[in-house]
Amino acid sequence: MGALLASILLAGCGSSTGAGAPPSAAASSSAGTGSGPAVASVSVKTLNGSSLTLPTGKPTVIYFFTASCGPCAAGVKNVASGLAKAAPGAQAVTVDLDPSEPTEVLNQFIASVGNPPVTLVRDDGTLLKHFNVDSLGTTVVLNSSGKEIFRGVDPSADVTAKALAAAGS
């Protein structure tokens, strides 16, 4: 897991570390309409210490970032804007992939993007592996049944809102 995380962090924001789509195509849906099986359940701790189980039973957008990634600030803002455009009931989870970033730095980062209504998780590699993340800025949308219906890298607020709408929010 450490090598994969190091590879993602070295690759930089919004760039794929594997043989994935180029950044210009990265914001396209790759999971279809969610007709496949639901994502297996996984539990993690939020930054404030509470337990969070994904999927949650609600349409959920999950955004993978680090506070040191400049473009990730815009990504978190797009997630928040997309969430605001979606119908009530949807939720956003932002996942910090750098476990060495201090809590104070993460709180300052979230404050710098306007304190959006997101649940913040500091990942120890669990979600990185669970959702097969290979790029900072990866955005995954799950429907209320836990099926992945969208995956992209740093999609716009409108694309995020449309994915949440498709998720049944």
Rosetta silent file (secondary structure, phi, psi, omega in degrees, C-alpha in Angstrom):
SEQUENCE: MGALLASILLAGCGSSTGAGAPPSAAASSSAGTGSGPAVASVSVKTLNGSSLTLPTGKPTVIYFFTASCGPCAAGVKNVASGLAKAAPGAQAVTVDLDPSEPTEVLNQFIASVGNPPVTLVRDDGTLLKHFNVDSLGTTVVLNSSGKEIFRGVDPSADVTAKALAAAGS
SCORE:     score description
SCORE:     0.000 S_00000001
   1 L     0.000  -38.439 -177.838    0.000    0.000    0.000 S_00000001
   2 H   -60.568  -38.248  179.703    2.835    2.412    0.806 S_00000001
   3 H   -67.043  -39.863  178.608    4.256    2.191   -2.712 S_00000001
   4 H   -65.036  -45.877  178.483    0.868    2.940   -4.265 S_00000001
   5 H   -61.206  -44.716  178.608    0.297    5.935   -1.982 S_00000001
   6 H   -60.734  -40.417  178.822    3.806    7.222   -2.695 S_00000001
   7 H   -62.479  -42.899  178.959    3.162    6.824   -6.420 S_00000001
   8 H   -64.838  -46.255 -177.940   -0.075    8.826   -6.193 S_00000001
   9 H   -65.906  -36.694  178.327    1.506   11.569   -4.125 S_00000001
  10 H   -73.397  -30.627 -177.804    4.502   11.816   -6.455 S_00000001
  11 H   -68.669  -28.046  178.712    2.326   11.806   -9.571 S_00000001
  12 L    95.338  177.447 -174.116    0.591   14.980   -8.481 S_00000001
  13 E   -74.257  135.604  172.592   -2.929   16.240   -8.565 S_00000001
  14 L    66.620   16.151  177.940   -5.368   15.045  -11.167 S_00000001
  15 L  -118.053  136.002 -178.372   -2.896   12.792  -12.939 S_00000001
  16 L   -77.825  141.553  177.982   -3.345    9.085  -13.282 S_00000001
  17 L   -94.474  -10.514 -178.957   -0.563    6.816  -12.125 S_00000001
  18 L  -107.879 -154.739 -178.590   -1.712    3.900  -14.222 S_00000001
  19 L   -93.852   30.285 -177.026   -2.664    3.392  -17.834 S_00000001
  20 L   -72.588 -171.329 -177.803   -5.954    5.219  -17.339 S_00000001
  21 L   -67.836  151.320  175.998   -7.545    7.925  -19.430 S_00000001
  22 L   -66.475  158.451 -177.406   -5.663   11.148  -20.083 S_00000001
  23 H   -52.380  -33.310 -179.051   -6.655   14.133  -17.919 S_00000001
  24 H   -65.127  -24.800 -179.622   -8.818   15.581  -20.720 S_00000001
  25 H  -106.149    2.594 -170.391  -11.017   12.487  -20.587 S_00000001
  26 L   -69.277  -22.280 -176.924  -10.734   11.887  -16.872 S_00000001
  27 L   -90.163   15.028  178.762  -14.039   13.484  -15.888 S_00000001
  28 L   -90.398  152.377  179.083  -16.135   11.059  -17.886 S_00000001
  29 L   -67.899  135.610  178.216  -18.264    8.408  -16.271 S_00000001
  30 L  -122.588    0.989 -175.893  -16.615    5.047  -16.287 S_00000001
  31 L  -109.622    1.489  177.783  -18.993    3.040  -14.161 S_00000001
  32 L    72.845 -144.129 -173.454  -22.132    3.210  -16.262 S_00000001
  33 L   -99.478    9.972  177.786  -25.544    3.300  -14.672 S_00000001
  34 L    79.213   28.332 -178.659  -24.789    1.350  -11.529 S_00000001
  35 L   -83.933   -7.224  179.576  -26.316   -1.895  -12.748 S_00000001
  36 L   -81.430 -169.471 -179.082  -23.458   -3.948  -11.312 S_00000001
  37 L   -70.683  156.344  176.356  -23.034   -5.172   -7.764 S_00000001
  38 L   -69.299  151.947  175.879  -22.981   -2.814   -4.816 S_00000001
  39 L   -65.690  138.211  176.985  -19.642   -1.741   -3.375 S_00000001
  40 L   -62.003  146.108 -179.686  -18.669   -3.879   -0.383 S_00000001
  41 L   -69.600  141.063  177.394  -19.189   -2.176    2.954 S_00000001
  42 E  -143.907  139.230  178.859  -16.177   -0.585    4.648 S_00000001
  43 E  -113.316  137.579  179.018  -15.908    1.314    7.954 S_00000001
  44 E  -139.263  169.614  175.912  -13.444    4.112    8.680 S_00000001
  45 E   -98.885  138.116  174.210  -12.970    6.881   11.236 S_00000001
  46 E   -80.245  169.709 -179.255  -13.715   10.484   10.343 S_00000001
  47 L   -60.606  -30.981  179.713  -11.306   13.247   11.273 S_00000001
  48 L   -85.707    4.594  173.270  -13.474   14.080   14.295 S_00000001
  49 L    96.313   -5.903  179.285  -13.271   10.475   15.501 S_00000001
  50 L   -81.809  162.274 -179.014  -16.729    9.193   14.631 S_00000001
  51 E   -88.973  141.505  177.448  -17.279    6.003   12.655 S_00000001
  52 E  -132.776  128.696  176.065  -18.398    6.138    9.017 S_00000001
  53 E  -110.716  127.770  175.945  -19.543    3.149    6.987 S_00000001
  54 E  -113.019  140.837   -7.490  -19.557    3.351    3.203 S_00000001
  55 L   -66.375  161.219 -172.323  -21.824    2.930    1.365 S_00000001
  56 L  -100.270   -9.594 -174.276  -24.162    4.955    3.551 S_00000001
  57 L    89.748    2.509  177.019  -27.553    4.168    2.032 S_00000001
  58 L  -126.110  154.453  171.042  -27.662    7.677    0.571 S_00000001
  59 L   -57.633  130.491 -172.666  -26.338    9.034   -2.723 S_00000001
  60 E  -137.832  132.925  171.238  -22.731    9.860   -1.868 S_00000001
  61 E  -104.176  130.768 -179.421  -19.883   11.630   -3.623 S_00000001
  62 E  -117.690  125.078 -177.005  -16.415   10.607   -2.410 S_00000001
  63 E  -120.102  127.341 -177.485  -13.464   12.861   -3.279 S_00000001
  64 E  -102.877  126.344 -172.348   -9.825   11.779   -2.781 S_00000001
  65 E  -151.457  177.152  162.046   -7.299   14.575   -2.145 S_00000001
  66 L  -134.942  152.274  179.625   -4.388   15.867   -0.101 S_00000001
  67 L   -66.607  -23.948 -179.582   -4.194   19.290    1.502 S_00000001
  68 L   -83.714   -2.153  179.633   -0.872   19.859   -0.259 S_00000001
  69 L   -90.558  106.510 -178.358   -2.487   19.421   -3.697 S_00000001
  70 H   -54.668  -52.199  179.812   -3.255   22.910   -5.021 S_00000001
  71 H   -63.371  -19.618  179.785   -5.845   21.832   -7.631 S_00000001
  72 H   -66.287  -24.803  176.328   -7.597   19.707   -4.989 S_00000001
  73 H   -61.634  -46.154  176.962   -8.936   22.909   -3.377 S_00000001
  74 H   -63.790  -36.080  178.642  -10.947   23.588   -6.541 S_00000001
  75 H   -62.450  -43.813  178.428  -11.973   19.923   -6.547 S_00000001
  76 H   -65.049  -39.590  177.483  -13.412   20.137   -3.025 S_00000001
  77 H   -62.822  -40.546  177.560  -15.241   23.344   -4.008 S_00000001
  78 H   -64.455  -38.749  176.415  -16.711   21.555   -7.051 S_00000001
  79 H   -61.300  -47.159 -179.071  -17.847   18.684   -4.837 S_00000001
  80 H   -63.214  -42.531  178.800  -19.535   21.153   -2.456 S_00000001
  81 H   -66.127  -41.699  176.991  -21.179   23.052   -5.334 S_00000001
  82 H   -62.582  -40.399  177.824  -22.353   19.819   -6.949 S_00000001
  83 H   -63.724  -42.094 -179.897  -23.751   18.671   -3.623 S_00000001
  84 H   -63.647  -31.904 -179.839  -25.591   21.997   -3.174 S_00000001
  85 H   -79.565  -18.935 -178.000  -27.177   21.579   -6.631 S_00000001
  86 L   -79.254  160.843  177.154  -28.296   18.034   -5.854 S_00000001
  87 L   -65.575  154.654  178.411  -31.573   17.210   -4.143 S_00000001
  88 L   -56.129  149.770  178.110  -31.531   16.966   -0.338 S_00000001
  89 L   108.887  -21.030  177.189  -30.320   13.687    1.097 S_00000001
  90 L   -77.778  159.779  178.394  -27.060   13.379   -0.805 S_00000001
  91 E  -141.837  162.093  179.850  -23.801   13.609    1.079 S_00000001
  92 E  -124.685  138.060  175.567  -20.120   14.229    0.425 S_00000001
  93 E  -124.216  123.955  176.249  -17.103   12.502    1.916 S_00000001
  94 E  -105.910  132.207 -172.049  -13.643   13.965    1.340 S_00000001
  95 E  -117.988  112.036  176.463  -10.770   11.541    1.852 S_00000001
  96 E   -79.492  121.935 -176.947   -7.268   12.831    2.658 S_00000001
  97 L   -89.662   -1.713 -179.923   -4.774   10.361    1.218 S_00000001
  98 L  -108.764   96.101 -176.964   -1.747   11.688    3.128 S_00000001
  99 L   -65.348  -10.111  179.526   -1.873   10.266    6.661 S_00000001
 100 L   -86.995   -9.269  179.865    1.095   12.440    7.637 S_00000001
 101 L   -72.196  124.943 -179.177   -0.823   15.708    7.199 S_00000001
 102 L   -63.571  150.679  178.428   -1.581   17.155   10.650 S_00000001
 103 H   -53.760  -40.690  179.909   -5.202   17.664   11.692 S_00000001
 104 H   -60.070  -40.649  179.000   -4.569   21.413   11.916 S_00000001
 105 H   -64.766  -42.588  179.000   -3.455   21.489    8.257 S_00000001
 106 H   -64.384  -43.166  178.328   -6.568   19.584    7.174 S_00000001
 107 H   -63.430  -39.034  177.360   -8.835   21.908    9.163 S_00000001
 108 H   -65.974  -39.748  178.334   -7.102   24.945    7.616 S_00000001
 109 H   -60.613  -49.396 -179.616   -7.503   23.435    4.153 S_00000001
 110 H   -62.708  -40.009  176.504  -11.248   22.861    4.658 S_00000001
 111 H   -62.908  -37.974 -178.177  -11.613   26.402    6.052 S_00000001
 112 H   -67.040  -20.498  177.977   -9.760   27.790    3.006 S_00000001
 113 L  -103.129   15.778  172.650  -12.375   26.258    0.695 S_00000001
 114 L    93.045   18.772  179.979  -15.279   27.708    2.661 S_00000001
 115 L    48.422   57.713 -179.333  -16.010   24.963    5.220 S_00000001
 116 L   -66.027  160.215 -179.202  -18.257   22.955    2.885 S_00000001
 117 L   -78.805   72.440 -179.129  -20.694   20.400    4.363 S_00000001
 118 L  -121.292  152.855  171.308  -18.427   17.394    3.860 S_00000001
 119 E   -92.125  126.110 -176.067  -17.385   14.532    6.076 S_00000001
 120 E  -101.798  128.051  179.325  -13.586   14.498    6.295 S_00000001
 121 E  -123.204  132.532  170.351  -11.692   11.211    6.531 S_00000001
 122 E   -95.766  114.236 -173.521   -7.920   10.793    6.887 S_00000001
 123 L   -84.275  139.559  174.796   -7.254    7.560    5.034 S_00000001
 124 L  -100.645   13.308 -177.363   -4.771    4.973    6.226 S_00000001
 125 L   108.177  -13.845 -178.169   -4.948    3.246    2.846 S_00000001
 126 H   -60.945  -52.648 -177.654   -8.242    1.472    3.495 S_00000001
 127 H   -74.666  -32.734  175.926  -10.355    3.609    1.144 S_00000001
 128 H   -54.071  -49.188 -179.958   -7.507    4.023   -1.337 S_00000001
 129 H   -73.730  -43.003 -175.352   -7.494    0.244   -1.848 S_00000001
 130 H   -59.341  -39.448 -178.174  -11.241   -0.270   -1.415 S_00000001
 131 L  -102.806    9.367  175.758  -12.089    2.167   -4.222 S_00000001
 132 L    51.435   52.995 -177.785   -9.000    1.381   -6.337 S_00000001
 133 L   -83.619  130.059  178.390   -7.855    5.012   -6.412 S_00000001
 134 L  -126.808   14.092 -178.363   -4.854    5.757   -8.618 S_00000001
 135 L  -156.095  139.447  169.381   -5.028    9.553   -8.831 S_00000001
 136 E   -64.154  145.872 -178.383   -5.477   12.571   -6.612 S_00000001
 137 L    88.061   -1.097  178.068   -8.772   14.240   -7.451 S_00000001
 138 E   -60.586  133.840 -179.912  -10.540   10.925   -8.041 S_00000001
 139 E  -124.601  127.221 -179.558  -14.270   11.383   -7.537 S_00000001
 140 E  -123.856  133.277  175.817  -16.611    8.432   -7.025 S_00000001
 141 E  -116.174  127.859  176.764  -20.406    8.670   -6.792 S_00000001
 142 E  -109.349  142.741  174.001  -22.411    5.875   -5.203 S_00000001
 143 L   -83.645  179.743 -175.234  -26.178    5.553   -5.420 S_00000001
 144 L   -66.331  -17.979  176.108  -28.325    4.786   -2.382 S_00000001
 145 L   -87.623   -2.873  178.686  -27.894    1.042   -3.047 S_00000001
 146 L    87.363   13.333  178.350  -24.123    1.440   -2.890 S_00000001
 147 L   -88.681  135.094  176.309  -23.488    0.947   -6.601 S_00000001
 148 E   -72.251  119.442 -179.242  -20.752    3.038   -8.184 S_00000001
 149 E  -113.074   -8.658  178.488  -22.447    5.080  -10.892 S_00000001
 150 E  -153.324  144.215  172.475  -19.698    7.598  -11.654 S_00000001
 151 E  -147.999  130.535  177.882  -15.915    7.823  -11.488 S_00000001
 152 E  -159.719  177.228  177.396  -13.798   10.702  -12.767 S_00000001
 153 E  -116.629  118.252  178.506  -10.896   12.972  -11.899 S_00000001
 154 L    48.667   55.474  176.588  -11.759   16.501  -10.765 S_00000001
 155 L   -69.235  158.810  177.692  -15.152   16.759  -12.490 S_00000001
 156 L   -68.564  168.419  176.786  -16.909   20.126  -12.595 S_00000001
 157 H   -61.045  -39.392 -179.660  -19.672   21.011  -10.130 S_00000001
 158 H   -65.364  -42.079  178.394  -22.256   20.443  -12.898 S_00000001
 159 H   -64.887  -41.164  177.827  -20.917   16.980  -13.710 S_00000001
 160 H   -62.880  -43.559  179.420  -20.889   16.121   -9.988 S_00000001
 161 H   -62.525  -41.765  179.205  -24.481   17.379   -9.606 S_00000001
 162 H   -64.857  -39.943  178.423  -25.607   15.314  -12.613 S_00000001
 163 H   -64.547  -41.398  177.331  -23.919   12.215  -11.199 S_00000001
 164 H   -65.079  -37.818  177.433  -25.642   12.764   -7.844 S_00000001
 165 H   -63.233  -42.291  177.826  -28.970   13.243   -9.664 S_00000001
 166 H   -65.613  -26.276  178.991  -28.377    9.965  -11.483 S_00000001
 167 L   -76.251   -6.833  176.817  -27.608    8.402   -8.105 S_00000001
 168 L    96.678   19.317  179.775  -31.150    9.151   -7.032 S_00000001
 169 L   -75.047    0.000    0.000  -30.612   12.197   -4.839 S_00000001
